[in-house]
Amino acid sequence: MSEFVRVAMVAPCAFPANHGTPAAIKELSEALAKRGHRIEVVTYPVFDEGIPFEKVAVHRGPTIGAHRRRLGVGPSWQRLGYDAGLVPTLVRIIHATGAQLIHAHNFEGALAAYPARLVTGRPLIYNAINSMADELHTYNLIRPKAVVNTLAKALDRWVPRMADHVIADTRQLYDFVLSQGVSAERVNVVPSGVNVAMFTGLDGRECRRRLGLEGKRVVIYTGTFDLFQGVNRLIAAFSKVASNCPESILLLVGGTVARQDTELCRQTAKELGIESRVVITSCSLSDVPSYLAAADVAVVPRVSPTAGGIPTKLLNYMAAGKAIVCHRSSAAFLVHRQSAWFAGPDPTEFAQGMICLLNDDALAAYMGANVRRLAETTFSWSEIAQEVETVYRRVLGRRGVARPEGSGNAFSSADGHATNQGLS
């Protein structure tokens, strides 16, 4: 792009934080900033310590009620307060920085950004990574179920319509957004990306030694343990793997994980008689690559029957060159037995995939090499940033938005503006 764009990037989450969505927003923001764009991240007043970020200005909404440094994944009443606080913060930052457009992530981000769109007149891009029909009912925040399902359908129907343009994470989400009444010229498919360099040249032996897994066949899951992720189904499936593969271990690695979710996993393993075969631990985002290097097979147990995005964990597995067992709904762009082992929702089918890959090193290596190449060529953040640029150009051209003053040089003052000093 010959001139920079100043973007108000709405991150309705702790930022930066040690799990999927915040990590993806961070990587995309930094990739865009490296191309000379001015990225103003508007986010919650909570974050995980020790996660560096570069070339991005961060502006935090007000604290609401009892302030917490950490925030669980999924909806909560405190999150609703934080979402409301994003609205005035976003309006203020747009006026202060001259942001030309709003790039809002997830349903919460779009709902917070829409009032700012009305007030400021800036075009709104909604980055869709899931459907509420697949996810909302799993959190048990609202009851009865009929109310939850009605609300989910309403959000799926109306949130994409609020935006001037929609970025869909997958082709399945693209089709789903069109089915909700959004015209095709207002939707593009741009997937999430992955930093392949993080997963290159690592040796998992030290991690195995530290966890007491030397000589074991390790199946790994990384991410949160929320109900919609399907971790309990995974543990049930692994009980069948444990009886077939005596040296197998299920390694569950969480980042931002609620204690009650961890205890539920332990209780499930205990009830199935495999407590000694399930290792539950946590690590920072920067340590995920070393844990993946220690694993033989990686799994994504969640099912998205309506329209799923690409799980960040899946992209990490691909970059690490792991053989993957997952449901087709989480990875429809992959190919069965070439780049992933597709299993149905039944735990027995999922177990069969894990058993086959644990017992066939050649097939596992073949599939791992294929997904690694795909991560390098199609899902690098530099490639994704260029695709997002194209969307920005299209939206701004359609709205006739003027470029910011001084934008003749795409990289002028980029380092001076977008640094970690930009907190407000």
DOPA-678116 format. One record per residue (C-alpha): x, y, z; residue number from 1; residue in one letter. Coordinates in steps of 0.5 Angstrom, whole numbers, plus 500, padded with zeros to 3 digits. Example, Ala and Ser with C-alpha at 12.3 -4.5 7.8 and 13.67 -1.06 7.14 Angstrom:
2
  xx  yy  zz   i aa
 525 491 516   1  a
 527 498 514   2  s
//
This chain:
424
  xx  yy  zz   i aa
 500 500 500   1  m
 503 507 498   2  s
 500 510 504   3  e
 499 509 511   4  f
 492 507 514   5  v
 491 509 522   6  r
 486 504 525   7  v
 483 503 531   8  a
 483 496 533   9  m
 478 494 538  10  v
 480 488 542  11  a
 475 486 547  12  p
 479 482 551  13  c
 485 482 556  14  a
 491 485 552  15  f
 496 482 551  16  p
 494 475 554  17  a
 496 468 554  18  n
 491 465 549  19  h
 488 465 542  20  g
 484 471 540  21  t
 489 476 544  22  p
 495 473 541  23  a
 492 473 534  24  a
 490 481 535  25  i
 497 482 537  26  k
 500 479 532  27  e
 496 482 526  28  l
 497 489 529  29  s
 504 488 529  30  e
 505 485 522  31  a
 500 491 520  32  l
 505 496 524  33  a
 511 493 521  34  k
 508 495 514  35  r
 508 502 516  36  g
 500 503 519  37  h
 498 506 525  38  r
 495 501 530  39  i
 491 504 536  40  e
 489 498 540  41  v
 483 500 544  42  v
 482 494 549  43  t
 480 492 557  44  y
 484 495 563  45  p
 487 488 564  46  v
 493 484 561  47  f
 498 479 562  48  d
 504 481 565  49  e
 511 479 561  50  g
 508 479 554  51  i
 512 484 550  52  p
 509 488 544  53  f
 512 493 539  54  e
 510 498 534  55  k
 503 498 537  56  v
 499 504 541  57  a
 495 501 547  58  v
 489 505 550  59  h
 485 502 555  60  r
 478 503 557  61  g
 476 504 565  62  p
 476 499 570  63  t
 469 497 572  64  i
 468 495 579  65  g
 473 490 583  66  a
 479 491 578  67  h
 482 484 576  68  r
 489 483 573  69  r
 487 477 570  70  r
 480 475 566  71  l
 477 468 564  72  g
 475 467 557  73  v
 468 467 555  74  g
 462 472 557  75  p
 461 475 564  76  s
 458 480 567  77  w
 465 484 569  78  q
 466 483 561  79  r
 460 487 559  80  l
 462 493 564  81  g
 469 493 560  82  y
 465 492 553  83  d
 461 498 555  84  a
 467 502 557  85  g
 470 501 550  86  l
 465 505 547  87  v
 467 512 550  88  p
 474 510 550  89  t
 474 508 542  90  l
 470 515 541  91  v
 476 519 544  92  r
 481 515 541  93  i
 478 516 534  94  i
 478 524 535  95  h
 485 524 538  96  a
 488 520 533  97  t
 484 521 527  98  g
 483 514 526  99  a
 480 513 519 100  q
 477 506 520 101  l
 475 501 526 102  i
 477 494 526 103  h
 473 490 531 104  a
 474 483 533 105  h
 469 478 535 106  n
 462 480 537 107  f
 463 484 543 108  e
 468 488 539 109  g
 463 490 534 110  a
 457 491 539 111  l
 462 496 542 112  a
 464 499 536 113  a
 458 500 533 114  y
 456 506 537 115  p
 463 509 536 116  a
 461 508 528 117  r
 455 512 529 118  l
 458 518 533 119  v
 464 519 529 120  t
 462 516 522 121  g
 468 512 521 122  r
 467 505 517 123  p
 467 499 521 124  l
 470 492 519 125  i
 468 486 523 126  y
 473 481 524 127  n
 468 474 525 128  a
 472 468 528 129  i
 465 464 530 130  n
 458 464 531 131  s
 454 465 537 132  m
 450 459 535 133  a
 456 454 537 134  d
 459 458 543 135  e
 454 462 547 136  l
 450 456 550 137  h
 456 453 553 138  t
 458 458 558 139  y
 452 458 562 140  n
 451 465 563 141  l
 444 466 561 142  i
 438 461 562 143  r
 434 458 560 144  p
 437 455 554 145  k
 431 458 550 146  a
 433 465 551 147  v
 440 463 550 148  v
 439 460 543 149  n
 434 466 541 150  t
 440 471 543 151  l
 445 467 539 152  a
 441 467 533 153  k
 439 475 534 154  a
 447 476 535 155  l
 449 472 529 156  d
 443 475 525 157  r
 445 483 526 158  w
 452 484 528 159  v
 455 482 521 160  p
 449 487 519 161  r
 452 493 523 162  m
 459 493 520 163  a
 461 496 513 164  d
 465 490 512 165  h
 466 483 515 166  v
 472 479 515 167  i
 471 472 516 168  a
 476 467 518 169  d
 474 461 514 170  t
 470 460 508 171  r
 465 457 512 172  q
 464 463 516 173  l
 464 467 510 174  y
 458 463 507 175  d
 454 463 514 176  f
 455 471 514 177  v
 452 471 507 178  l
 446 467 510 179  s
 445 472 515 180  q
 443 477 509 181  g
 450 480 508 182  v
 452 482 501 183  s
 458 478 498 184  a
 461 485 496 185  e
 461 486 503 186  r
 465 480 506 187  v
 472 477 505 188  n
 475 471 507 189  v
 482 473 511 190  v
 484 467 516 191  p
 488 468 522 192  s
 496 467 521 193  g
 501 464 525 194  v
 509 466 527 195  n
 512 460 524 196  v
 519 462 526 197  a
 517 461 534 198  m
 516 454 532 199  f
 523 453 528 200  t
 529 449 531 201  g
 526 447 538 202  l
 528 440 541 203  d
 523 438 546 204  g
 527 433 550 205  r
 528 438 556 206  e
 521 439 556 207  c
 520 432 556 208  r
 525 431 562 209  r
 522 436 566 210  r
 515 433 566 211  l
 517 426 567 212  g
 515 424 560 213  l
 521 421 557 214  e
 520 415 553 215  g
 512 416 553 216  k
 508 417 547 217  r
 505 424 548 218  v
 498 427 545 219  v
 498 434 547 220  i
 492 439 547 221  y
 494 447 548 222  t
 489 452 550 223  g
 483 454 555 224  t
 479 449 558 225  f
 472 452 557 226  d
 466 447 555 227  l
 466 449 548 228  f
 473 447 547 229  q
 471 439 548 230  g
 477 438 553 231  v
 472 433 557 232  n
 470 429 550 233  r
 478 429 549 234  l
 479 426 556 235  i
 473 421 554 236  a
 477 419 548 237  a
 483 418 551 238  f
 481 413 556 239  s
 481 408 549 240  k
 487 411 547 241  v
 490 409 554 242  a
 488 402 554 243  s
 491 401 547 244  n
 497 405 547 245  c
 501 403 554 246  p
 506 409 554 247  e
 501 414 551 248  s
 500 420 556 249  i
 495 426 555 250  l
 498 433 556 251  l
 493 438 557 252  l
 497 445 557 253  v
 493 451 559 254  g
 495 459 559 255  g
 489 463 562 256  t
 485 457 565 257  v
 480 457 571 258  a
 481 453 577 259  r
 474 450 576 260  q
 475 448 569 261  d
 482 445 571 262  t
 479 441 577 263  e
 473 438 572 264  l
 478 435 568 265  c
 482 432 573 266  r
 475 429 576 267  q
 473 427 569 268  t
 480 423 568 269  a
 479 420 575 270  k
 472 417 574 271  e
 475 414 568 272  l
 481 411 571 273  g
 486 415 567 274  i
 488 420 572 275  e
 496 418 572 276  s
 496 418 564 277  r
 493 425 564 278  v
 498 431 565 279  v
 495 438 566 280  i
 500 444 567 281  t
 500 451 564 282  s
 505 455 561 283  c
 506 462 558 284  s
 505 464 550 285  l
 512 464 549 286  s
 513 457 552 287  d
 508 453 548 288  v
 513 452 542 289  p
 517 448 547 290  s
 511 444 549 291  y
 509 442 542 292  l
 516 440 540 293  a
 515 435 546 294  a
 509 432 543 295  a
 508 426 538 296  d
 501 428 536 297  v
 496 434 537 298  a
 489 435 538 299  v
 483 440 537 300  v
 477 437 540 301  p
 472 442 539 302  r
 466 442 534 303  v
 463 448 531 304  s
 457 445 527 305  p
 454 452 525 306  t
 460 456 522 307  a
 467 455 526 308  g
 473 460 525 309  g
 480 457 525 310  i
 483 456 532 311  p
 489 459 534 312  t
 492 452 537 313  k
 491 449 530 314  l
 495 454 527 315  l
 501 453 532 316  n
 500 446 531 317  y
 501 447 524 318  m
 507 451 525 319  a
 510 446 529 320  a
 509 441 524 321  g
 505 436 528 322  k
 500 431 526 323  a
 494 433 528 324  i
 487 430 530 325  v
 481 434 529 326  c
 474 435 527 327  h
 473 437 520 328  r
 469 443 522 329  s
 475 446 526 330  s
 480 445 520 331  a
 476 445 513 332  a
 481 447 509 333  f
 486 441 511 334  l
 485 434 508 335  v
 484 428 511 336  h
 490 423 512 337  r
 494 428 508 338  q
 494 434 513 339  s
 490 432 519 340  a
 486 426 521 341  w
 479 428 521 342  f
 474 425 526 343  a
 467 425 528 344  g
 464 428 534 345  p
 464 421 537 346  d
 470 420 542 347  p
 471 413 539 348  t
 472 416 532 349  e
 477 421 536 350  f
 481 416 539 351  a
 482 412 533 352  q
 485 418 530 353  g
 490 418 536 354  m
 491 411 536 355  i
 493 411 528 356  c
 498 417 529 357  l
 501 414 535 358  l
 502 407 532 359  n
 504 410 525 360  d
 510 415 525 361  d
 511 415 518 362  a
 504 418 517 363  l
 505 422 522 364  a
 511 425 520 365  a
 508 426 513 366  y
 502 430 515 367  m
 506 434 520 368  g
 511 436 514 369  a
 505 438 510 370  n
 502 442 515 371  v
 508 446 516 372  r
 509 448 509 373  r
 502 450 509 374  l
 503 455 515 375  a
 509 457 512 376  e
 506 459 505 377  t
 499 461 507 378  t
 498 463 514 379  f
 504 467 515 380  s
 502 474 519 381  w
 506 478 513 382  s
 501 475 508 383  e
 495 476 512 384  i
 497 483 513 385  a
 497 484 506 386  q
 490 481 505 387  e
 488 486 511 388  v
 491 492 507 389  e
 487 490 501 390  t
 480 490 505 391  v
 482 497 508 392  y
 483 500 501 393  r
 477 497 499 394  r
 473 500 505 395  v
 476 507 505 396  l
 475 507 497 397  g
 468 505 498 398  r
 467 511 503 399  r
 471 516 500 400  g
 475 517 507 401  v
 481 522 506 402  a
 488 520 508 403  r
 491 522 514 404  p
 495 528 514 405  e
 503 527 512 406  g
 501 520 510 407  s
 505 521 503 408  g
 511 517 507 409  n
 508 510 509 410  a
 513 509 514 411  f
 515 516 517 412  s
 515 516 524 413  s
 512 509 525 414  a
 517 508 530 415  d
 516 514 534 416  g
 509 514 534 417  h
 507 506 535 418  a
 511 504 542 419  t
 509 501 548 420  n
 509 508 551 421  q
 502 509 548 422  g
 498 507 554 423  l
 492 511 556 424  s
//
